[in-house]
Structure formats: C-alpha cells, structure tokens
Amino acid sequence: MATPIGNLGDITERALTLLRGVDLIVCEDTRVTAKLLARYAIAARTLPYHEHNAERMRPELLRRLAEGQSIALVSDAGTPLVSDPGYKLVRAAIEAGHAVTALPGASASLTALLLSGLPPDRFFFAGFLPPRSGERRRELETMAAIPSSLIFYESANRLGESLADMAAVLGDRPAAVARELTKLHEEVRRGTLAALAAHYAQAGPPKGEIVVVAGPPLEEAASISAADLDATLRQALARMSLKDAVAAVAATTGRPRREVYARALALAGTDPAA
C-alpha cells in the first residue's frame, strides 16, 4: 500500500480505510509510520519489516496470514516493493496461496519523471546504483543503450560523483535532479549530466531524498556511423591518452563508453598515428 512521499495529505481514502481495518501494519520503520497514523487518528498494531530482519520476520507474517489475519505492508514513503525487501514477502504470500492486492498512490520515481521534463513514454527504473565508482560505471554501461529515460535513486553524499559517472558513461544527456518532492522545499534542477555534476561538486550534497532522471540516448549517438566514430577517436588519440580520449569521445557522441573503449583499443593497436 502506497503512503505519502512527503506531504501527508497525499494518501487515498481507500488506504485510510484499509489501515483502520487491518489486524497488523508491517512497515520499514514504526516511528515513521506512527506519524502518518497519528495524523489520521488511526490506532493499529505495527511491526517492523526491513532488510535487517526480513528473513526472521517472514515466517511469522506468513503464519499470521495462515491464521486469517489481514496485514498491510507499507514503506516509509511511497510505494512498497520499490527498492525495499517487501517483494520477497509478497512473493512468499502468493506462493502460499494467500490473497494479495495493491493500493496505488504516491511514487517518488514517477513524480520525478513527470517533473523532469524528459520523455515519460518509455522509462527504466534502476533504483540505487552501487556505491563505488568502478562498479557504478560497469552497471551504467549495461543501461547506456536503453532507448528510454532512466530513473535512479541516490544518496546526497554520492550525488556529485554519481552524476559525473553518468556523464562519462551515458554521454552528456539532459537530466534532472529532484529532491524533497511534495514537500515545502521541493526542488527540481534541470541541465545536462555534466552540468549537474559540476553544480553539486561545487555546492556540496543537498538535503532530502533524491531522484535522478536521465534522458534517453542522444540522437547523435544513434546516428553517428562507425566510420565517423573512428575518425573522431583518431583525432582524440592524436592529442590525448587513450583513457582521456575514450572519456571525451563517449561524452561528445553519447555512445556507450564500453563501445568507444573497444574501438579505441583497436585503433591504438592498428593505427600508427595513435
């Protein structure tokens, strides 16, 4: 069941009716959910269910379902199962033959996509990227050719570095950084990935929950021919190191870094000028 992502008014009447009627509310953090319940004068029993206790709690919750109890699963904010361990509980409940339904509502990823100004007709939700740059870049390479807008969750402390990695691997696409969605200080900053990376490198980590939306691959990335790519790489290799040439050409053309790197290696091995 979806809960508000910031503004406590963003909850449906159906959700409030359900919260008042279930035997148990299972939530990420009982203290966070308590604020929502207090706002609407709902007295209900709550139990925590999160990544640290999920393996231990799942059998207990399945037992309660088998006894006929009704359970509502909520996250701290937004739609559960999106970047939390709730899907394992839902899968186990389905496999056990219990009735499962979903109550739609607030979602940070969709709200950010709509506010970004980027194409919303096709999108890929990637959740949180790895915390280390090397692993993050490798994962980004697997998404570079996806012909859709990309949606990421990110922590404030890693935002600048993540945006820089996105610019290097995905190309300098248009993007948006959304934070504090639905709250008093909601902000959506739009620009290219490189420009946004430079801004947060200078300004420092922002406050609040953060969603990054990157636009689809640049049109020139799809239209540039193999011959043009090689010619651009030769020019870059003539004046800079292989590593720097790959980064520059990938950012300029929007082609996946892995592809550009493979072509650079081939050219450096066969082209005397390189």
Beta strands, then each sheet from edge to edge (+ up, - down):
strand 1: 24-27
strand 2: 46-48
strand 3: 71-74
strand 4: 123-128
strand 5: 149-154
strand 6: 174-179
strand 7: 187-192
strand 8: 210-214
sheet 1: 2+ 1+ 3+
sheet 2: 4+ 5+ 8- 6+ 7-
end
